[in-house]
Amino acid sequence: MEMTLTIPDELATRLHSEKDRLPQILELGLRELHSTPPTYEGLSDVLEALARLPTPEEVLALRASPGLQDRVEALLEKNRSAGLSPDERREWEQYQYVEHLVRIAKAEAALKLAGRVA
């Protein structure tokens, strides 16, 4: 496949000597882009609470902050109406992942309180 890109002159100069390795450079760049740890914006309260190794009761009491809840609702509404941008989609996926972790923590906490896990 052939592709034409418009890039800044400075970058073109830097890449010129690497032209035979451009597919490898692009592949590595894409891997780096997709492996960058998420920022978890708005989720720090939840993550920090879990990092403190809370009691089972504290885990079960975890709730999203009003600001985080508002953001999640805004993303849900935008997804229903106009659709999410790629950045918003990544943000949504981060929220889903942390929600998954919290659900696991809450399930484990409930089992501990029920006396099923030592």
Secondary structure, DSSP 8 states (H G I E B T S, - for coil): --------HHHHHHHHTTGGGHHHHHHHHHHHHHHS----TT-HHHHHHHHT---HHHHHH----HHHHHHHHHHHHHHHHT---HHHHHHHHHHHHHHHHHHHHHHHHHHHHTT---
